């Protein structure tokens, strides 16, 4: 099973789930914001130039993601991949 990389910034309560190879830096070409009312917060989907989903940004992540995932996530400032 592939490992999914997650970063979490506790101060901003924002998480990012990457769907790209951890060694690749794939730029986002397009972002689709999900309706904040329907999801009780803000969730953004990032797509690359070919239209592939490369990641999901979750704001108010503490109330959206399981605690175990947030505990195991890396802080974005310590990302070296």
Secondary structure, DSSP 8 states (H G I E B T S, - for coil): ----EEEEETTTTEEEEE-S-TT-----SEEEE--HHHHTS-EEEEE-TTS-EEEEEEETGGGTS-HHHHHHSB-GGG---
